[in-house]
Structure formats: C-alpha cells, structure tokens
Amino acid sequence: MVGKGSLNHNSREFYAPNVDPSRSHLNVEFCKEDIRTVYHELFDAAQQRYNARQTRSDRRIADYYTKISSSKQEKPFHEIVLQIGNKDDTGIGSETADLARQCLEMYVHGFQARNHTLRMFSAHLHMDEATPHVHIDFVPYITGSKRGMDTRVSLKQALAQMGFVGGTRSATEWNLWVQREKQVLADIMREHGIEWEQLGTHEEHLSVLEYKKQERSKEVKELDSAIAQKRTEVEKIEDTLQAVQKQVVDLDKIEAVSAKKALLSDRVTLPRSDFESLFHAAKQYVVYRRQDEQLQKLLDAAQEKIRQLESVLNSLKEKVNDLTNRLAEQTSHHRQSLMLERARRMQMEKENTRLKREKAGMVALLRKHGIVWKENLFTERNER
C-alpha cells in the first residue's frame, strides 16, 4: 500500500527489470505535474506572508521545497500503491485483470475529491508488470496553521483535518486513512463483482475495528449536532406559538360595540367605527388561528424528526459500544498472545543456552578422547 515514491519509475522514464516495455503503451497516465510547480502553487503565498513577519533574515525561507526536502520530520511527497489480487488470480492478460484496471481507474478519478488536503500531482496505472496497479503521489498540506507558515506540509495534520485522528500505536492517522481508502476500493470492486478477501495480521484487524469505531463515532457526533439543531428549531417554534397564543383580540372594544335594531327589519345597525373594530377583530382571529395551526404542525414535525434522530443515535451508540468492547477484547487477546509469545521465546532461549552448554561439554569430552567435532560429523583424530 505504501510506496517509496519513484516518479521516474512511475512515468517510465526508466525501466525496472520486472517491466515489459512491449506492454507499456497500455499504461494510463492520469496526471504528471512537476512537484516544484505544485509547491509554488500551494505555498508561495504563505511563504511570502511568513517571510514578511520575520525581522531576521536568517529565519526567512528562500525555497520551501528545498527546506522540506532536507527536513527530518516531513517528506516532500508521499505515495500509495494499490493493487487488486496477484499474478495468480489477476495476472495481466486475464479477464479479472481488465476488471481490476476499471476498478483502479474509478478509484483514481475519485481520489482528489475525496482527499482535499492531499494534493495529487502524479498518478499512473501500470499494465506492463505482472499485475495491474496504480501509483498515486501527493503532497499533504494544511491551511490555517498557527505555527510557522499558515499553509504548510504536514501528513499527520492533513489527515486529521479530514477526520482521521490516531489513538493507538496501530490506529495511527495514516493507518485509519489507508483503511478508509481500502474500503473505498473494495466498494468499487464490489460494484464490478469482485469481493475483497481480507488477509492480514492481527494488528491490521485492530486497525479495521478502530476505523469502524471512529466512523461510527463521527456519525454519532453529526447526529448529536442535528438533534441539537432540531431542538433549537423546536424552541423557536414554541416561543412563536406562545407569542401567537398570547395575542388576543381587544375585548374592551368589542364589548363597547352597541347594535341598534333597524326599523321594519331584523337587521341591526352599527356605527362605522364599531363595525371596523368587529371586522378587524374577526380578521385577527382568523390570522392567529391559521398561524397557530401552522406552527403546531411544524412543532409536531420537528418533534417527530427528533424522535427519529434519537432512535438512529441510540442505535449508533450501541454499535460504538459494541465496537469498543470488541476492540478491548481483541486488544486484550493480542496482549495475551504477545505475552505468551515472549514467554515461549524466553523458554526457547533458555533451552538453546542449555543445549549450547551441553554441546560445549560434549565437544570438550570428545576432544579429551581424541575425537574432533566438525559441524555434524564425527572424525577420529589419527594420532601418529
């Protein structure tokens, strides 16, 4: 998965012994940019801002790429290599090799959008070796840094800004990110009818559990935020509803209205001012009633949404707890296995030491009787 990063090899500016040049025309070059140009694009403005703040000339950065190239903490770029299967099941020329090529192409096309803090500048699909595979080279960077340049190279922080936060020695930012990328490729493979057969060590299994736990925890946080937002909306609706319900028609004006019976008719007559008061009160009542009904519907819908979100949240919390327990069990089992392995190794070392001593004693005894020990052969000394 992780490569040292040989740009000349990736672009076939030189050929390694395992490359078949007759098939190099089948390779795909997705992108190939000069890394120095990429550094100018990403960091020149930040470098100028940083240098402008420096009062001492020796603290100014002349060339950021050169600085990072000589750094002991960061690398100028990183590379991942992705391959599906091996030469036995996905060898070049087979039907599955073509499917693997399609999967890898889809993966590369989505890489940059998925990893916004990893600037991809070189990506090549190789079809001239034993198995289809891709090399992706990228510059990890962060923005808004409070230390040094505000935009700078940092693999750890670049992954953290995408939500990959390490917690244990095995569950580092890099391992969690790699696990996510493997899962993305596995999903693409599944769309093409290829199942990912997960082979690996116990540490890799722990990384998978850590990754799943982190993903579920992120979903829990998002749901918590959504529920809090909905509750805020409910509070606003309730406040508005209460305000509407408190708005009452001016009863004093209505009670002051006096109606007079019209002559020779069942109708009554009102002064214009009284009629307008009644008419205004009636309109207010209709408006308030409609507002009341609309707000009540909004309130009911918001509360139902909260109930749904809380149900999903509780389910996710159960999954997080389950993953936490499984992770603890796996970690405990792993530690016990390590302890047993150390004990077994110590016992073997003791046994080895004992056998060496016995061997030394036997060799000395044989020499005493004129027999020379040579590796696994006994030869009798010819004393003349």
N, C-alpha and C positions, 0 to 999 in steps of 0.2 A: 504493500500500500504506500509506503514512504520511499521516495527515491532521493538519491544524492543530487540529482539535477544536472544533467549534462545537455546543455542547449544544442551544442553542435551534433551530438549523437541523435537527439530528438529530431532535428531538422535534416538529418542525414548528410551533414557536411563532411562526416567521415563515417566509415562503415566498420562495425564490430564484426568479429569472426562469425557470430551467430546470425548475421543478416544475409538474406538472399536478395542481392541487388536486382535480380530479374523480376521481383515482385514489388519493388519499391514504388512503382507507378500506381499501385493500389492504395498506398498510404493516403491519409487525409490530413491536410494542414488547416486547422480551424483558425488559428491566429499565430502570428510571429512578429512581435514588436521588439524593438531594441530596448533593453532594460533601462539604459540611461535616459532614453526619451520618456519612458514611463515614470522614472524618478523625477524628471523635470516637471512632468505633468502633475504629479501628486504632491511634490514637496517644495517646489521653488518659492511659491508664495509664503509658505510657512517659514522657510529658511530666511527669507528677506525680513519677515516680521521678527524672527528670533534675533537675527544679527543687528537689527535696528535698536533692540533693547540692551545690547551689550556695550559696556563702556570700555572694556579691554579688548584689544584687537585679537589677542591670543585665544579668546573664547568664541570668536566668530567662526562659523562653519564655512569653509571655502567650497567644498563639494560634498553634498550629503551622501551620495552613492559611495564615494571613496571612504567616507567616515564609517558607514555601515559595513563596508567590505572588510574593514580591519577591526570591526567590533568583536568582542568575545561573548557578547550577550545576544546579539541578533545576527541573522543571516540576511543577505541582500534579497533572497527569494527562497521559496520552498516549493517542493514538488510532490505530487502524489501520482502514483502509477496504479491504474485499475485494469484488472484482467478478469475475464469470466472463464472459469474452467481451467483446463490444462491441455497439453498437446494430445493427451489420450482421448478426451471427450469433446474438446473444442478446437482441435487442430486445424490449421489453415487448410482450406480446400473442402472441409466438411460442411454439411448443411447448418449445423449448430454454429459454426464459425461466422457464417453470414448473419445469423440471428444475433450473435454476440456483437458483431460490428454495428448493427442497427441500435442495439441497446446502448452501447457506448457512445454512439453519436447523439442519441437523445439525452444522455447524461451530460455530455459536454455542453450541449446547447442550453441547458438549464443551469449550468454551474454559476455563472456570474450573477444572474438574477437572484439565485438562492444564497449566494455568499457575497453580500455587498461590501464587506470590509476586506475581501481578498481580491486584489486586482489581478485578474488573469491576463497574462501577456504572451503566453506560449502554450499551445495545445496541439498535440499530434496523435493521430491514430495510426498505429503501425500494423500493417498486414504482411510485412516481409520477414517476420520472425516465426517462431513455432506456433504462437497463439495470438489472436487479436488482443491488443491492449492500448491504452492511452496514457500519455504523459501530459500532465497539466502543471504548469509552472505559474506561480502567483506571488505577488508582493502583499504581505499582510500589513495593514496600516490602521491607525485610529485617528479620529479628529477630536478636537476639544480637550486635548491633553493639558493638564496643569503643570506638567514638568517638562522642561526642555522645549522643543518645538511643539506647537499646538497640534500639528499634523505630523505624525512620525511613524516609523516602523515598529511594530510590536505584535508578534504572533499571539502571545497569551491574551493581550488586551483586545486584539481584533476578534478573536474567538469569543471572548467574554461579552463584547458588545453585541454579538449575535445570540447571546443567551447560553453559551457553553461555559459553565463555571465549574472548575475542578473541585473535588472534595477529598479524594484519597490518592494514594500513590498510583493506583491503576486507573482511577477515573479522573485523568487529567483533562484539561480543556481540549487538547489535541485528540485524545482517545475518544472523548464524547462526540467531538465533531466528526471524526472518522467513522464512528458507529452510525451517526446520522446519514453520512454520505453513502455508506454501505447499504443502509436501509432504502435510501432513495434509488440506488441502482437495483436493489432487489425488487422494489416495486415496479420498476421499468421492465426488469426481466420477467416478472410475473405476467405483465401485460402481453409479453411475447411468448408465453407458455413455458418459461424456464423457471424452475424452482431453485432457490438458493439453499444449497446444502451447507449448513454452518459447521465448519470444522475449526477447532482451535483449542486453546489451553483454558485452564480454569480461570486464569486472570482475564481472558477475553470474555468469559461468561459473566464474570463480575462486572465488567465494563458494560455489557449489554443491560444488566439489571440496573446499574447506576444511570445509564442513559434513559431507560424506560421510566425510572423513578423521577428523574429530572423533568422529563417531558410531561408526566402526569402532574408534577408539582407546578409547572408553568401553567398548565390548564386550570389548576385549582386557583392560582393567583388571578388569572384572567376572569374566571367565573366570580371570584370574590369581588373583583372590581366591577363587573357587570351588575352583580346584585346590589352593590353599594350605590351604583348609578341609578338603578331602578328604584331603590328605596328613597333616594333623593327626589326622584320624579314624583313618587307617591306623596311624599311630604308636601311638595309644591302643590300637587292637585288637591290634597286635603286642605291646605291653607286657603286655596282659591275657593274650594267648595264651602268651607266655613264662612268665608267672606261673603259669598253669594247668599248663603242661607241667612246671614245676619242682615242683609239688605231687605228691609221691609217697606211696604207702601206706607205713605204718610196717612195714618188712620185719622188723625185730627181733621185733616182737610176733607176726608170722605164723610166723617160724621157731621161736619158742618154743612154738608150739602142738604138743601131743603127743596123738596119737589112739590109743585103745585099742580092740582088737577085741572086739566083743560076743560073749558065749557063744552057741554054736549059731546064729550068723548071720554074713552077710557084712558087716554094718554095723559102723561104728566108733562109739565114744562119745567125747564131748569134755566137758571141764568147761565150765560155763556161761560163765565169763569168756573162755575161748578161743573158744567159739562166737560170742560177741558181738564179739570182735575180728575174726574172719574175716568175719562178717556186715557189720560197719561198713566193713571194707576193701573188700569187694565193692561196697557202695553207693557208696563214694568213687570207685572205679574207673569205675563206670557214669556217675556225675555228671561226672567230669573228662573222660571220653571224649565225652560229649554236648557239653559246653562247648567242647571242642577242635574238634569238627566244626562247631558253630555259628559259632565265631569264625573258623574257616578260611573258611567260606562268606562271612561278612561281609568278611573281608580280600580274598578273590578279587573280590567285587562292587565293593568300593571301588577296588581297583586297576584293574579294567576301566573304571570310571567315569572314573578319572584318565586312562586311555589315550584314552577318547572325548573328554574335555575338551581334552586336549593336541592331539588331531587338529584339533578345531574352532579351537583357539587358533592353531595353526600356519597354518591356512587364513586366519584373520582377519589375522594378522601379514603374510601375503603380500599381502592386499588393502590393508592400510595402506601397505606398501612401494610397491605399485603406484600407489596414490593419491598418495603423497608424490612419486614420480618424475613422475607426470603433472602434479602441481601445479608441480613445479620446472620442467618443460618449458614449461607454459603461462605461468608467471611469466617465464621467460627469453624466450619468444616475445613476450610482452606488452612487456617492456622493450625488446627489439629494435625492435618496432613503434613504440614511443614515440620511440626514438632516431631511427628513420628519418623519423617524422613531424616531429620537431623539425628535423632536417636539411633536410627538404623545405620546411618553413616558413621556415627561415632563408634558403634559396636563393630562395624566392619574395619574401621581404622585400628581399633584395639586388637581385633583378630589378626589384622595384617601385621601389626607390630609384633604380636606374639609369634606368628609364623616366621617372620624375619629373624627373630631371636633363635627360634628352633633351627632354622636353616643355618644360621651362623654357627650354632653349636655343632650341627651335623657336619658342616664343612670342616670345622676345626678337628672333629673326631676322625673324619676321613683322612685328612692330611697327616694326622698323627699315625695312622696306619698305612701311610704311603699311597693313598688314593687321592687323585686330583679331581676336583669338581669343576666341570666345564658346562655351563648352562644346564641342560637336562641330560647330559651324558656323563657316565662314569668312565674314567680311563685309569687303568692301573699304571702307576709310575714304574718305569723299567729302571730299576736301580742296578747299576753295574759299577 
